[in-house]
Amino acid sequence: MKDRNIYQKNEQNNETEAAALLDSLTQGSGSTQAKVEKEIRPVETPPSFGLTDLLMVLTTMIWGANVSVIKVSFSQMPPHAFNLGRFLVAAMLFAGLIWKSREGFSVSRKDWPRVIFLALTGITLYQVFFITGLSRTTASLVSMANAMTPIFIALLSTAFGFERLRWTGWLGIVLSVVGFYGIIFGRPNGFSLKGAEVGGVFLILLAGLMWAFYTIFARPVLKKMSALKLAGLTNIIGTVFYLPFALKEFSRADFSKVTLGGWAGLLYSASLALVFGFVIWYRSVEKVGGARTGVYSNLTPVFGVLSACLFLGEKITWLQVLGALVIFFGVYLTRNGHQLFKKKA
């Protein structure tokens, strides 16, 4: 009971600091007054492994299969046209869900800059950097660069004082990244840097950094609105800001040649990968924190490889299986490693 009270108190302190930092980023004036005072506090004790974690595993399964879906859909639609199409569908679904929930679209004047900041970083800039980077480098290097995302989230969360991980949490993140690389290097056809562009990798890293900001700065806003509403508003606003980058390619695409499978892929990517996945991601951030949620992103390639094996006929090597096991163990350490200290405490 004492540990739970300490955890709740630390959470309140962290939310106050997060809100102050986000205000300083979204409001130019008064940034000096919004400066956050860092203080030493006890290490947080997060909730135990539960339903939230199971839903995050399901989300990474959906995102993993989404890689194969996008690969097939790209053969029928230009990248930015497909991407804008799925975000337009997701925006309409989010609007309908928010309206049906009766929570409404109203946001306080103080919170609007925060919501816009999240929409710009996590939706607009992330998509621009990711899609452009994906077109300039190999899929393998994109995957390897994406492995840095949970590290970005953990480092920024710690640097800004939002969360403090035990050594088991950091070890879990490192192990999940090692396992991630095991999956990439263990591909049946091997790994090659041939034709890769450094600029593309840099853009993917920038995309990961944008997703880290989207993750860690969402938590204080989630105290004011539900995960559904925040995910919906950021997707709708982010889609509007994304229009100038994709509208030209979207208007020139010949959608009459898209097959039923191509439309099904777009609907899958919009409804499950975006709507369902983003809501679950935000609920996890709200309950267990950004760093502990971010480590789950390294499970995505595990299910991506499995889906490619099942639907695209690709083979799995022993090194990839070993990498998957290492990732699962790393995720467990990050999420539940604190339990190792319970008996001693």
C-alpha positions in Angstrom: 0.0 0.0 0.0 2.9 2.3 0.8 4.5 1.6 -2.5 1.3 2.4 -4.3 0.9 5.7 -2.5 4.5 6.6 -3.5 3.8 5.6 -7.1 0.7 7.8 -7.2 2.5 10.8 -5.7 5.4 10.4 -8.1 2.9 10.2 -11.0 1.3 13.5 -10.0 4.7 15.2 -9.8 5.6 13.8 -13.2 2.4 15.0 -14.8 2.9 18.5 -13.5 6.4 18.6 -15.0 5.2 17.1 -18.3 2.5 19.7 -18.6 5.0 22.5 -17.8 7.5 21.2 -20.4 4.8 20.9 -23.0 3.6 24.4 -22.3 7.1 25.7 -22.8 7.3 23.9 -26.2 3.9 25.1 -27.4 3.9 28.6 -26.0 6.8 30.9 -26.9 6.2 33.4 -24.2 6.8 32.6 -20.6 9.2 29.7 -21.4 11.5 30.8 -18.6 8.8 30.7 -16.1 7.8 27.2 -17.3 11.2 25.9 -16.6 11.0 22.6 -14.8 12.9 22.1 -11.6 14.4 18.6 -11.5 14.3 16.8 -8.2 15.4 13.4 -6.9 12.5 11.2 -6.1 11.9 7.5 -5.3 11.9 5.1 -8.3 8.3 4.4 -9.5 6.6 1.1 -9.1 4.5 0.5 -12.2 1.3 -1.6 -12.3 1.8 -5.3 -12.8 1.5 -7.1 -16.1 -2.2 -7.2 -17.0 -4.9 -6.6 -19.7 -3.1 -3.4 -20.9 0.0 -5.4 -21.8 -2.1 -8.1 -23.5 -3.8 -5.5 -25.6 -0.3 -4.0 -26.5 0.8 -7.5 -27.7 -2.3 -7.7 -29.8 -1.6 -4.2 -31.2 2.0 -5.2 -32.2 0.5 -8.3 -33.9 -1.7 -6.0 -35.9 1.2 -3.6 -36.7 3.4 -6.5 -37.7 0.9 -7.9 -40.2 0.3 -4.3 -41.4 3.8 -4.3 -42.9 2.9 -7.1 -45.3 -0.5 -5.4 -46.0 1.3 -2.1 -46.9 3.8 -3.9 -49.1 1.0 -5.4 -51.1 -1.0 -2.2 -51.3 2.0 -0.2 -52.4 2.0 -2.2 -55.6 -1.4 -0.8 -56.5 -1.2 2.7 -55.0 1.6 5.3 -54.7 3.0 5.5 -51.1 1.7 8.9 -50.2 -1.6 8.3 -51.9 -2.2 5.1 -49.9 -1.0 6.8 -46.7 -3.3 9.8 -47.1 -6.2 7.4 -48.1 -5.9 5.4 -44.9 -5.6 8.5 -42.7 -8.7 10.0 -44.3 -10.6 6.8 -43.5 -9.2 6.7 -40.0 -10.1 10.4 -39.4 -13.8 9.6 -40.4 -13.8 6.6 -38.1 -12.4 8.6 -35.2 -14.9 11.4 -35.8 -17.7 8.9 -35.6 -16.4 7.2 -32.5 -15.9 10.5 -30.7 -19.4 11.6 -31.6 -20.9 8.3 -30.5 -19.0 8.4 -27.2 -20.7 11.8 -26.4 -17.4 13.1 -25.1 -17.5 15.8 -27.7 -14.7 17.6 -29.7 -14.4 20.5 -27.3 -10.9 21.2 -25.9 -9.9 23.9 -23.4 -7.9 26.8 -24.8 -4.9 25.8 -22.7 -4.9 22.3 -24.1 -5.2 23.1 -27.8 -1.5 23.9 -28.3 -0.6 20.6 -26.7 -3.0 18.7 -28.9 -1.7 20.5 -32.0 1.9 19.8 -30.9 1.1 16.1 -30.6 -0.6 16.0 -34.0 2.3 17.7 -35.7 5.0 15.5 -34.2 3.3 12.1 -34.0 1.1 12.2 -37.2 2.2 14.8 -39.7 6.0 15.0 -39.3 6.3 11.3 -38.4 4.5 10.3 -41.6 6.5 12.7 -43.8 9.8 11.5 -42.4 8.9 7.8 -42.4 7.3 7.6 -45.9 10.1 9.7 -47.5 12.8 7.7 -45.6 11.2 4.4 -46.6 11.4 5.4 -50.3 15.1 6.2 -50.1 16.5 3.2 -48.3 16.1 -0.5 -47.9 13.4 -2.1 -45.7 16.1 -3.7 -43.6 17.8 -0.4 -42.7 14.3 1.1 -42.0 13.7 -1.7 -39.5 17.1 -1.3 -37.9 16.6 2.5 -37.5 13.1 1.9 -36.0 14.7 -0.2 -33.3 16.0 3.1 -31.8 12.5 4.4 -31.1 12.0 2.8 -27.7 15.5 4.0 -26.7 14.5 7.6 -27.8 11.4 7.3 -25.6 13.2 6.0 -22.6 16.0 8.6 -22.9 13.7 11.5 -23.3 11.4 10.3 -20.5 14.4 10.1 -18.2 16.0 13.4 -19.4 12.7 15.3 -18.9 12.1 13.6 -15.5 8.8 12.0 -16.6 9.8 8.4 -15.7 12.7 6.6 -13.9 13.5 3.0 -14.9 15.3 0.5 -12.8 18.4 -1.2 -14.2 16.2 -4.1 -15.2 14.1 -1.8 -17.4 17.2 -0.5 -19.2 18.5 -4.0 -19.6 15.2 -5.1 -21.1 15.3 -2.2 -23.6 18.8 -3.1 -24.7 18.0 -6.8 -25.0 14.9 -6.1 -27.1 17.0 -4.0 -29.5 19.6 -6.8 -29.7 16.8 -9.3 -30.4 15.5 -6.9 -33.1 18.8 -6.9 -34.9 18.9 -10.7 -34.6 15.7 -10.8 -36.6 17.1 -8.4 -39.3 20.5 -10.1 -39.7 18.9 -13.6 -39.5 16.9 -13.2 -42.7 17.2 -16.2 -45.1 18.7 -14.0 -47.8 21.1 -12.4 -45.4 21.7 -8.6 -44.8 23.1 -6.2 -47.4 23.9 -2.5 -47.3 23.9 -2.4 -51.1 21.9 0.5 -52.4 21.1 1.9 -49.0 21.0 5.7 -48.6 22.3 7.3 -45.4 19.8 10.2 -45.9 16.9 7.7 -45.7 18.1 6.2 -42.5 18.5 9.7 -41.0 14.8 10.5 -41.9 13.7 7.2 -40.3 15.6 8.2 -37.1 13.9 11.6 -37.2 10.5 9.8 -37.5 11.4 7.7 -34.4 12.2 10.9 -32.5 8.9 12.4 -33.5 7.1 9.3 -32.2 9.0 9.6 -29.0 7.7 13.1 -28.5 4.2 12.0 -29.4 4.4 9.3 -26.7 6.0 11.0 -23.7 4.1 14.4 -24.0 0.7 12.7 -24.4 0.5 11.6 -20.7 -0.4 14.9 -19.1 -3.0 15.5 -21.8 -4.6 12.1 -21.1 -5.5 13.4 -17.6 -7.9 15.8 -19.4 -9.4 13.5 -22.0 -9.8 9.9 -22.9 -7.3 7.9 -25.0 -9.9 7.6 -27.8 -10.5 11.4 -27.9 -6.8 12.3 -27.9 -5.9 9.7 -30.5 -8.8 10.8 -32.6 -8.1 14.5 -32.4 -4.4 14.1 -33.1 -5.1 11.9 -36.1 -7.7 14.3 -37.6 -5.6 17.4 -37.1 -2.4 15.6 -38.2 -4.2 14.4 -41.4 -5.2 18.0 -42.2 -1.5 19.1 -41.8 -0.4 16.1 -43.9 -2.5 17.1 -46.9 0.0 19.5 -48.5 2.6 16.7 -48.5 0.4 14.0 -50.1 -2.4 15.7 -52.0 -0.6 16.0 -55.3 0.3 12.3 -55.4 -3.2 11.4 -54.1 -4.9 13.4 -56.9 -2.9 11.7 -59.6 -3.4 8.2 -58.4 -5.6 5.9 -60.5 -7.9 4.3 -57.9 -10.0 2.6 -60.6 -7.2 0.0 -60.9 -7.1 -0.8 -57.3 -8.3 -4.4 -56.6 -10.7 -5.5 -53.8 -7.6 -6.8 -52.0 -6.0 -3.4 -52.2 -9.1 -1.6 -50.7 -9.3 -4.3 -48.0 -5.6 -3.6 -47.1 -6.4 0.1 -46.9 -9.3 -0.5 -44.6 -7.3 -2.9 -42.4 -4.5 -0.4 -42.1 -6.9 2.4 -41.3 -9.3 0.7 -38.9 -7.0 -1.7 -37.0 -3.4 -0.3 -37.4 -4.4 3.3 -36.9 -7.7 3.6 -35.0 -7.5 0.5 -32.7 -3.7 0.6 -32.4 -3.4 4.3 -31.6 -6.1 4.1 -28.9 -4.5 1.1 -27.2 -1.1 2.8 -27.4 -2.4 5.9 -25.6 -4.2 3.8 -23.0 -0.9 2.0 -22.3 1.0 5.3 -22.0 -1.6 6.5 -19.6 -1.4 3.4 -17.4 2.2 2.3 -17.5 4.2 5.2 -18.9 5.9 6.0 -22.2 9.2 4.1 -21.8 7.4 0.8 -20.7 5.0 1.2 -23.6 7.7 2.0 -26.1 9.6 -1.2 -25.7 6.6 -3.1 -27.1 7.3 -1.6 -30.5 10.2 -4.0 -30.9 7.6 -6.9 -30.9 6.3 -5.5 -34.2 9.0 -7.1 -36.4 8.5 -10.4 -34.7 4.9 -10.6 -35.8 5.9 -9.0 -39.1 8.2 -11.9 -39.9 5.5 -14.4 -38.8 2.9 -12.7 -41.0 5.3 -12.6 -44.0 6.0 -16.3 -43.4 2.3 -17.2 -43.4 1.0 -14.9 -46.2 4.0 -14.1 -48.4 5.8 -17.5 -48.1 9.0 -16.2 -46.5 11.1 -18.5 -44.4 12.2 -18.1 -40.8 15.7 -18.9 -39.6 16.9 -20.1 -36.2 18.6 -16.8 -35.6 15.3 -15.0 -36.1 13.6 -17.4 -33.6 16.3 -16.7 -31.1 16.0 -12.9 -31.7 12.2 -13.1 -31.1 12.8 -14.9 -27.8 15.3 -12.3 -26.7 12.8 -9.5 -27.5 10.1 -11.2 -25.5 12.4 -11.5 -22.5 13.5 -7.9 -22.9 9.9 -6.7 -22.9 9.2 -8.7 -19.8 12.2 -7.2 -18.0 11.2 -3.7 -18.9 7.6 -4.1 -17.9 7.8 -6.5 -14.9 11.5 -6.5 -13.9 10.6 -4.4 -10.9 8.8 -7.4 -9.4 12.3 -8.9 -8.8 12.8 -6.4 -6.0 9.4 -6.9 -4.3 10.4 -9.7 -2.0 13.6 -8.0 -1.0 11.7 -4.7 -0.3 
